[in-house]
Amino acid sequence: MVRVMVVDDHPMWRDGVARDLAEAGYEVVAAVGEGRQAVRAAVAVRPDVVVLDLRLPDMPGASVAAGLAEVEPPPRVLVLSASAEQEDVLEAIKAGASGYLVKSASREEFLDAVRRTAEGDAVFTPGLAGLVLGEYRRLAAQDVPDDGPRLTDRETEVLRLVAKGLSYRQIADRLVLSHRTVQNHVQNTLRKLQLHNRVELVRYAIEQGLDAD
């Protein structure tokens, strides 16, 4: 069972999100209203996923995401915010959030985003993914060294689909592979590139232009 912590300073919203998660079969291990409390709780309860609001009374949500990234093992962070402002989105992702969903999303969209986040996907509200990809392209100023790591054709193909935002299941269906085989290709690629998670992998792929059609 996937363990989820909810961080939001509005009690009614926090309780509603926790209830939706519990009804969908997730184990809600904590529901808190402050950033520092969230980081302390993450150390104690070890959630797999943290659903994080950016507007907290004691510290910025991006700072909370950065603090959660230092927890062992680090949880995946899905931001659930009322804001779709470019600055908020990019700041959260740069701080280590795995995905970003606006609060206008439906219950079904939210629960699907939590599931995909738990599986390692980078999940964004439609329209925000393009914003993040564009920013990564802008930041990718350095050239790739000629002696860089060598990926197999299949690893490169999987990496290209990862950069386009496809889930592991979607990649498996497209390439007629098993879900486990896709996971193995991703893990091998992470090891070769000395990266730590799918978010870093997406950044690398975009820097190489692998998200282009």
C-alpha positions as CSV (number, residue, x, y, z in Angstrom):
1,M,0.0,0.0,0.0
2,V,1.3,3.4,-1.0
3,R,1.9,5.7,2.0
4,V,0.9,9.3,1.6
5,M,1.2,12.5,3.7
6,V,-0.9,15.5,3.1
7,V,0.4,19.0,3.8
8,D,-2.1,21.9,3.6
9,D,-2.9,24.6,6.1
10,H,-6.6,24.6,5.4
11,P,-8.2,22.0,7.6
12,M,-11.3,21.3,5.5
13,W,-9.3,20.9,2.3
14,R,-6.6,18.8,4.1
15,D,-9.2,16.5,5.5
16,G,-11.0,16.2,2.2
17,V,-7.9,15.3,0.4
18,A,-6.9,12.7,3.0
19,R,-10.4,11.3,2.9
20,D,-10.3,10.9,-0.9
21,L,-6.9,9.2,-0.7
22,A,-8.1,6.8,2.0
23,E,-11.2,5.9,0.1
24,A,-9.1,5.2,-3.0
25,G,-7.0,2.7,-1.0
26,Y,-4.0,4.8,0.0
27,E,-2.6,4.7,3.5
28,V,-2.6,8.3,4.8
29,V,0.2,8.3,7.3
30,A,0.0,12.0,8.3
31,A,-2.0,15.2,7.5
32,V,-0.3,18.4,8.7
33,G,-0.7,22.1,8.3
34,E,2.9,23.5,8.5
35,G,6.1,23.1,6.6
36,R,8.5,22.4,9.5
37,Q,6.0,19.9,10.9
38,A,5.8,18.2,7.5
39,V,9.6,17.7,7.4
40,R,9.7,16.3,10.9
41,A,6.7,14.0,10.2
42,A,8.3,12.7,7.0
43,V,11.3,11.5,9.0
44,A,9.0,9.7,11.4
45,V,6.4,8.2,9.1
46,R,8.4,7.8,5.9
47,P,5.7,8.5,3.3
48,D,6.1,7.3,-0.3
49,V,4.3,10.4,-1.6
50,V,3.8,13.9,-0.1
51,V,0.9,16.0,-1.4
52,L,2.1,19.5,-0.8
53,D,0.4,22.9,-0.9
54,L,2.8,25.8,-1.6
55,R,1.0,28.3,0.7
56,L,2.0,27.4,4.2
57,P,2.0,29.8,7.2
58,D,5.6,29.1,8.5
59,M,7.7,28.6,5.3
60,P,7.4,28.6,1.5
61,G,6.3,25.3,0.0
62,A,9.4,25.2,-2.2
63,S,11.5,25.2,0.9
64,V,9.5,22.3,2.3
65,A,10.0,20.4,-0.9
66,A,13.8,21.0,-0.6
67,G,13.7,19.8,3.0
68,L,11.8,16.7,2.1
69,A,14.4,15.9,-0.6
70,E,16.9,15.5,2.3
71,V,14.8,12.9,4.2
72,E,16.0,9.3,3.9
73,P,14.5,7.8,2.0
74,P,13.2,10.9,0.2
75,P,9.5,10.9,-0.7
76,R,8.2,11.9,-4.0
77,V,6.5,15.3,-3.8
78,L,3.3,16.2,-5.7
79,V,2.5,19.9,-5.4
80,L,-1.3,20.5,-5.2
81,S,-1.7,24.3,-5.4
82,A,-4.2,26.9,-6.3
83,S,-1.4,28.8,-8.2
84,A,-0.5,28.1,-11.8
85,E,2.0,31.0,-11.9
86,Q,5.2,30.2,-13.8
87,E,7.4,31.3,-10.9
88,D,5.6,29.0,-8.4
89,V,5.8,26.0,-10.8
90,L,9.4,26.3,-11.7
91,E,10.5,27.1,-8.1
92,A,8.8,24.0,-6.8
93,I,10.2,21.7,-9.5
94,K,13.7,23.1,-9.0
95,A,13.4,22.4,-5.3
96,G,12.7,18.8,-6.0
97,A,9.0,18.3,-6.5
98,S,8.1,15.4,-8.8
99,G,5.0,17.0,-10.2
100,Y,2.6,19.9,-10.0
101,L,-1.2,19.8,-10.1
102,V,-3.6,22.8,-9.7
103,K,-6.4,22.5,-7.2
104,S,-9.0,22.9,-10.0
105,A,-8.2,19.3,-11.0
106,S,-11.0,16.7,-10.6
107,R,-10.9,14.0,-8.0
108,E,-10.1,11.5,-10.7
109,E,-7.2,13.6,-12.0
110,F,-5.8,14.0,-8.6
111,L,-5.9,10.3,-7.7
112,D,-4.4,9.4,-11.0
113,A,-1.6,12.0,-10.4
114,V,-0.9,10.5,-7.0
115,R,-0.7,7.0,-8.5
116,R,1.6,8.1,-11.3
117,T,3.8,10.0,-8.8
118,A,4.1,6.9,-6.7
119,E,5.2,5.0,-9.8
120,G,7.9,7.6,-10.5
121,D,6.3,9.7,-13.2
122,A,6.7,13.4,-13.5
123,V,3.1,14.6,-13.4
124,F,1.8,18.1,-14.4
125,T,-1.5,19.8,-15.0
126,P,-2.0,20.0,-18.7
127,G,-0.2,23.2,-20.0
128,L,2.3,23.3,-17.2
129,A,4.5,20.5,-18.6
130,G,5.3,22.6,-21.6
131,L,6.3,25.5,-19.3
132,V,8.7,23.2,-17.4
133,L,10.2,21.7,-20.6
134,G,10.8,25.1,-22.0
135,E,12.6,26.2,-18.9
136,Y,14.8,23.2,-18.9
137,R,15.7,23.8,-22.6
138,R,16.6,27.4,-21.7
139,L,18.9,26.2,-18.8
140,A,20.6,23.6,-21.0
141,A,23.4,25.8,-22.1
142,Q,26.4,23.4,-21.9
143,D,27.4,21.0,-24.6
144,V,27.4,17.3,-24.1
145,P,30.9,15.8,-23.9
146,D,31.9,13.4,-26.7
147,D,33.0,10.8,-24.2
148,G,29.6,10.8,-22.4
149,P,27.8,7.6,-21.4
150,R,26.6,5.4,-24.2
151,L,23.0,4.2,-24.1
152,T,21.6,1.4,-26.2
153,D,19.1,2.2,-29.0
154,R,16.3,0.8,-26.8
155,E,17.4,2.8,-23.8
156,T,17.5,5.9,-25.9
157,E,14.0,5.1,-27.3
158,V,12.6,4.7,-23.8
159,L,14.3,7.9,-22.6
160,R,12.8,9.8,-25.5
161,L,9.3,8.7,-24.4
162,V,10.0,9.5,-20.8
163,A,10.9,13.1,-21.9
164,K,7.6,13.4,-23.7
165,G,5.8,12.7,-20.4
166,L,4.6,9.2,-21.0
167,S,4.0,6.9,-18.1
168,Y,5.8,3.5,-17.8
169,R,2.6,1.7,-18.8
170,Q,2.1,4.0,-21.8
171,I,5.7,3.4,-22.9
172,A,5.3,-0.4,-22.5
173,D,2.2,-0.3,-24.7
174,R,3.8,1.8,-27.3
175,L,7.0,-0.3,-27.6
176,V,5.2,-3.6,-27.0
177,L,7.2,-4.4,-23.9
178,S,6.3,-5.4,-20.3
179,H,6.0,-2.8,-17.6
180,R,8.9,-4.5,-15.8
181,T,11.1,-4.3,-18.9
182,V,10.5,-0.6,-19.2
183,Q,11.4,-0.1,-15.5
184,N,14.6,-2.1,-16.1
185,H,15.6,0.1,-19.0
186,V,15.0,3.2,-17.0
187,Q,17.0,1.9,-14.0
188,N,19.9,1.0,-16.3
189,T,19.8,4.4,-17.9
190,L,19.8,6.1,-14.4
191,R,22.8,4.0,-13.4
192,K,24.8,4.8,-16.6
193,L,24.0,8.5,-16.4
194,Q,24.6,8.6,-12.6
195,L,21.2,10.2,-12.0
196,H,19.0,9.5,-9.0
197,N,15.3,9.7,-10.1
198,R,13.0,10.2,-13.0
199,V,12.8,13.9,-12.6
200,E,16.6,14.2,-13.2
201,L,16.2,11.8,-16.1
202,V,13.6,14.0,-17.8
203,R,15.9,17.0,-17.3
204,Y,18.8,15.1,-18.9
205,A,16.6,14.0,-21.8
206,I,15.5,17.5,-22.5
207,E,19.0,18.9,-22.4
208,Q,19.8,16.4,-25.1
209,G,16.8,17.4,-27.2
210,L,15.2,14.0,-26.9
211,D,11.8,15.5,-26.2
212,A,11.6,16.9,-29.8
213,D,9.4,15.2,-32.3
